[in-house]
Amino acid sequence: MLVKKLIPLQFFQNKDVNYIAQSLVGKYLFSSINNNLTGGIILETEAYCGLTDQACHAYLNKHTERTKIFYHKGGISYVYLCYGIHSLFNIITGPKDHPQAVLIRSIQPTHGREIMQIRRGENISEKNLVNGPGKLTQALGINRDHNNLALTKKNSLWLEDRGLNLPYEATPRIGIDYAGQDAKLPWRYVAKGNL
């Protein structure tokens, strides 16, 4: 029997952001926007480890208007605009004042595929529907209005654990060449068969 349960707050309080990023592979991400339910199985994540990770927005304890969300308790959304074009969806993790986040890079659609197709464009192939963080947010209707939402209860965005444990592979993160040696860290987690 399929058990659907919201992921509890204590899951997101773990100080090990890599553990959380690994554990999210196989969990479900949903959006309900304008009464349109969309979502699917998380296939790819990336971990960003606060103070010591040059790729993290909170690197070296950086406090700005954009990064103040990193210092909240984990379990909330962090949505920011990348290159002035794409909204990217992250989950703040860890206890208060322990800045870290997990970027959700892709899902396997299970709900609202037709709505996703409309949001992404009629001629988008199934393969390219949600295979990147900007494509994912566009397909799920996520934008900066969804920043700082509690993900442990059903509102416009939430996460569920349905008991699916997917094996994953660890690789370096994508698009962070500016992060020096940290760009080589194997903190991207991809469900096997999805590289």
Secondary structure by P-SEA (a helix, b strand, c coil): cbbbbcccccccccccaaaaaaaaccbbbbbbcccccccbbbcccccccccccccccccccccccccccccccccbbbbbbccccbbbbbbbbcccccccbbbbcccccccaaaaaaaaaccccccccccccaaaaaaaacccccccccccccccccccccccbbbbbcccccccccccccccccccbbbccccc
